[in-house]
Amino acid sequence: MRYELKDLRLFRAIEETGNLSAGAAAMHMTASSASYRLKNLEYAVGRPLFTRTPRGMTLTPAGEVLSRHARTVLDDVQSMHDELLGLASNLKGSIRLLANSSSLNSFIIPSLARFLSANSRVNVDLKEQESSVIPQSILNDEADIGVAAASSESDELESQLYAQDTLICAVHPDHPLATQQRVPFARLLDYDFVSMDRNSSNFLFLAGQARAESRPLNVRIHAHDFRSVLYLVQAEVGIALVPASIAHEYARDKRVVPVAIAAPWATRNLYMITRRQSGRSKLIHEFADILMHDPQVVASRASMDDCSFQIHS
């Protein structure tokens, strides 16, 4: 059984306000989205969590139990985050960071947003790059840290397991593939795609897999970010190859349907690549350690046998 931190925070917000809409507003969510999340949480628990009365929402016995544990979990997560930020409070300087598109959008951007907002004396030069060329870029002193979909251990480079990235096919709910549980990649090539920018590592990977199948790839339009790609899928322009974590919100709201890809490369471990300890500055070492211990990244490593949402079945 798995509980998402966002659902626990929403549950606490509803408990504190005694109202679904007020709790949703406190979480910057729509009431309908909050209601959907609450229903899923109650389904996971197996019992109602609130009793709805004219005066508002009050906890059921199951809700009382969840409230007690949720408070402890959320307090522990905040304490962990505060402690990690404390370790970084004296950092100063610039970091050059390379990442493939999946890690960039699924993990790196959220981590950097949390880190940079609390560390005004650190600047990050962030660039997207194909996984295959990231190790050489670090060896060429073109970057300090890289996150790629392949390990690269050598006398000069060190790789650490960072997170797991699962690629899925996002389709419109009315698309013929929406009823399929798992689809071979070659079959996806029978349909039109929407994709990231031509220079993105996501598109270059997609094009490479199509070449491996000796099949043409028809991309109707290239977009600059995954949100735009999923919007186009929702508009029935085409299907898309995206990280499961990116499609989570759209799948939860049933705007797209995630379809598993029957290919060994669909689930990839992401690795953080740096020069070995002797060649790393204190800033690079501490910054890499902070990225590795970001709560969202730690949660990914802790649940590598689980998906952030259940793929269509």
C-alpha positions in Angstrom: 0.0 0.0 0.0 1.4 3.4 -0.9 0.4 6.9 0.2 1.4 10.1 -1.6 2.7 13.0 0.5 0.4 15.4 -1.4 -2.7 13.3 -0.5 -1.6 13.3 3.2 -1.1 17.1 3.1 -4.6 17.5 1.5 -6.1 15.3 4.1 -4.6 17.4 6.9 -5.7 20.6 5.2 -9.3 19.3 5.0 -9.1 18.3 8.7 -7.8 21.7 9.7 -10.4 23.7 7.8 -13.3 21.2 8.2 -14.2 21.8 4.5 -13.2 20.2 1.2 -13.2 23.4 -0.8 -11.2 25.3 1.8 -8.7 22.4 2.1 -8.4 22.3 -1.7 -7.8 26.1 -1.8 -5.1 25.8 0.9 -3.3 23.2 -1.3 -3.8 25.4 -4.5 -6.0 22.7 -6.0 -9.5 22.7 -7.5 -12.3 21.2 -5.4 -12.9 18.5 -8.0 -9.2 17.5 -8.0 -9.2 17.4 -4.2 -12.4 15.3 -4.1 -10.8 12.8 -6.5 -7.6 12.6 -4.4 -9.6 12.1 -1.2 -11.7 9.3 -2.7 -8.5 7.5 -3.8 -7.1 7.9 -0.3 -10.2 6.5 1.2 -10.1 3.7 -1.2 -6.5 2.9 -0.2 -7.4 3.0 3.5 -10.6 1.0 2.9 -12.8 3.2 5.0 -14.3 6.7 5.0 -12.0 9.3 6.6 -14.6 12.0 7.1 -18.2 12.3 8.2 -20.0 15.1 6.3 -22.3 17.2 8.5 -24.1 20.6 8.0 -21.3 22.1 10.2 -18.5 20.7 8.0 -16.3 17.6 7.8 -15.3 15.7 10.9 -12.9 12.7 11.2 -14.2 9.2 11.4 -12.3 6.7 13.6 -10.2 5.7 10.6 -9.6 9.4 10.0 -8.4 9.9 13.5 -5.8 7.1 13.1 -4.6 8.5 9.8 -4.4 12.0 11.2 -2.1 10.8 14.0 0.3 9.0 11.6 0.1 11.6 8.8 1.1 14.4 11.2 4.2 12.3 12.2 5.1 11.5 8.6 4.8 15.1 7.4 6.7 16.5 10.4 9.5 14.0 9.7 9.7 14.9 6.1 9.8 18.6 6.9 12.5 18.0 9.5 14.6 16.1 7.0 14.2 18.8 4.4 15.1 21.6 6.9 18.2 19.6 8.0 19.4 19.1 4.5 18.9 22.8 3.7 20.8 23.6 6.8 23.8 21.6 5.4 23.6 23.7 2.3 23.2 27.1 4.0 26.9 28.0 3.6 27.2 27.0 0.0 28.4 29.7 -2.4 29.4 29.4 -6.1 28.3 28.0 -9.5 27.5 24.5 -10.6 27.3 23.2 -14.1 24.6 20.5 -14.3 23.6 18.3 -17.3 20.5 16.1 -17.4 18.5 14.1 -19.9 15.0 15.3 -20.5 13.3 12.7 -18.3 15.3 13.4 -15.2 15.3 17.1 -15.9 11.5 17.4 -15.9 10.7 14.6 -13.4 13.2 15.3 -10.7 15.9 18.0 -11.3 13.6 21.0 -11.8 11.5 20.4 -8.7 14.7 19.7 -6.6 16.4 22.9 -7.9 13.3 25.0 -7.2 13.3 23.9 -3.6 17.1 24.2 -3.3 17.7 27.6 -5.0 14.8 29.3 -3.2 16.7 28.6 0.0 20.3 29.2 -1.2 20.6 32.6 -2.8 24.4 32.4 -3.2 24.4 29.4 -5.5 23.9 29.6 -9.2 23.2 26.7 -11.5 24.0 26.4 -15.2 21.5 23.8 -16.2 21.5 22.2 -19.7 19.6 19.3 -21.2 21.8 16.6 -22.9 21.6 13.1 -24.3 22.5 10.5 -21.7 25.1 9.0 -24.0 27.3 12.1 -24.2 27.0 13.3 -20.6 29.9 11.2 -19.2 32.3 12.6 -21.8 31.1 16.1 -21.2 32.1 15.7 -17.5 35.5 14.3 -18.5 36.0 17.3 -20.9 35.3 19.6 -17.9 32.1 20.9 -19.6 30.0 20.0 -16.6 30.4 19.2 -12.9 27.4 16.9 -12.4 25.3 14.8 -14.8 22.2 12.8 -14.5 21.8 10.1 -17.3 20.0 6.9 -18.1 23.2 4.8 -17.9 25.9 4.1 -15.4 29.4 5.3 -16.2 32.0 3.9 -13.8 35.6 4.4 -14.6 38.9 5.4 -13.0 37.9 9.1 -13.3 34.1 8.9 -13.1 31.7 7.8 -10.3 28.1 6.8 -10.8 25.4 6.7 -8.1 21.9 5.3 -8.5 19.8 8.5 -8.5 16.1 7.6 -9.4 14.1 5.4 -11.7 12.4 6.7 -14.9 9.6 4.8 -16.5 8.6 5.8 -20.0 5.0 5.3 -21.0 2.9 6.0 -24.1 0.3 8.7 -23.3 -2.9 8.5 -25.5 -6.3 10.2 -25.6 -9.0 8.3 -23.8 -10.8 7.6 -27.1 -7.6 6.4 -28.9 -7.6 2.8 -30.1 -4.6 2.0 -27.8 -6.4 3.3 -24.7 -7.9 -0.1 -24.0 -4.6 -1.9 -24.2 -2.7 -3.0 -21.1 0.8 -3.2 -22.7 1.9 -2.5 -26.3 5.1 -3.3 -28.2 6.9 -0.2 -29.3 6.8 -1.2 -33.0 3.0 -1.0 -32.8 3.1 2.5 -31.5 4.8 3.5 -34.8 1.6 2.8 -36.6 0.3 6.1 -35.2 1.1 9.8 -35.3 3.2 11.2 -32.5 3.6 14.6 -30.8 7.1 15.0 -29.3 9.5 17.3 -27.6 11.8 19.7 -29.5 14.0 18.1 -32.2 17.1 18.8 -30.1 15.7 17.3 -26.9 17.1 14.1 -25.5 13.5 12.7 -25.3 13.0 13.1 -29.1 16.5 11.9 -30.0 15.8 8.8 -27.9 12.4 8.2 -29.5 13.9 8.6 -33.0 16.7 6.2 -32.1 14.2 3.5 -31.0 12.3 4.0 -34.3 15.5 3.5 -36.3 16.2 0.4 -34.3 12.8 -1.0 -35.5 13.6 0.1 -39.1 10.3 1.9 -39.0 9.4 5.5 -40.0 8.5 7.9 -37.2 5.8 10.5 -38.0 5.9 13.4 -35.6 3.1 15.8 -36.4 4.4 18.6 -34.2 7.3 19.3 -31.8 6.7 21.1 -28.5 9.1 22.8 -26.1 8.0 21.0 -22.9 6.1 17.9 -21.7 3.1 19.9 -20.5 2.6 21.1 -24.1 3.1 17.6 -25.4 0.4 16.2 -23.1 -1.9 19.1 -24.0 -1.6 18.1 -27.6 -2.3 14.4 -26.7 -5.4 15.5 -24.9 -6.4 17.4 -28.0 -6.1 14.2 -30.0 -3.2 15.4 -32.2 -1.2 12.3 -31.6 0.4 9.9 -29.0 3.5 10.7 -27.0 6.4 9.0 -25.3 6.7 10.6 -21.8 7.9 9.8 -18.3 5.2 8.3 -16.1 5.8 10.9 -13.4 5.2 13.7 -15.9 1.9 12.1 -17.1 0.7 11.4 -13.6 -1.5 14.5 -13.2 -3.1 14.1 -16.6 -3.7 10.4 -16.1 -5.2 11.0 -12.7 -7.7 13.5 -14.1 -8.4 11.1 -17.0 -7.2 13.6 -19.6 -4.8 11.0 -21.1 -4.4 7.3 -20.6 -1.0 5.8 -19.8 -0.2 2.7 -21.8 2.8 0.5 -20.8 5.5 -0.1 -23.4 6.6 -3.7 -23.9 10.3 -2.9 -24.3 13.2 -3.5 -22.0 14.3 0.1 -22.3 10.9 1.5 -21.0 12.1 1.4 -17.4 15.5 2.9 -16.9 17.6 3.6 -13.8 18.9 7.2 -13.7 22.5 7.7 -12.4 24.2 10.8 -11.0 27.7 11.0 -12.6 30.6 13.1 -11.2 34.3 13.0 -11.1 35.7 10.8 -8.4 36.1 12.3 -5.0 39.7 13.5 -5.4 38.7 15.7 -8.3 35.5 17.2 -6.8 35.3 20.5 -5.0 33.5 20.8 -1.7 30.7 22.7 -3.4 30.2 20.0 -6.1 30.3 17.3 -3.5 27.8 18.9 -1.2 25.5 20.0 -4.0 25.4 16.4 -5.4 24.7 15.1 -1.9 21.8 17.5 -1.6 20.3 16.4 -4.9 20.7 12.8 -4.0 18.8 13.3 -0.7 15.9 15.4 -2.0 12.8 13.9 -0.5 11.1 13.3 -3.9 14.2 11.5 -5.2 14.6 9.4 -2.1 11.0 8.4 -2.4 11.6 7.3 -6.0 14.5 5.1 -5.0 12.5 3.6 -2.1 9.6 2.6 -4.4 11.4 1.3 -7.5 9.1 -1.7 -7.7 6.0 0.6 -7.7 4.7 3.1 -10.2 3.5 6.6 -9.2 0.2 5.5 -10.7 -1.2 2.3 -12.0 -0.9 1.9 -15.7 -4.1 0.9 -17.5 -5.4 -2.6 -16.7 
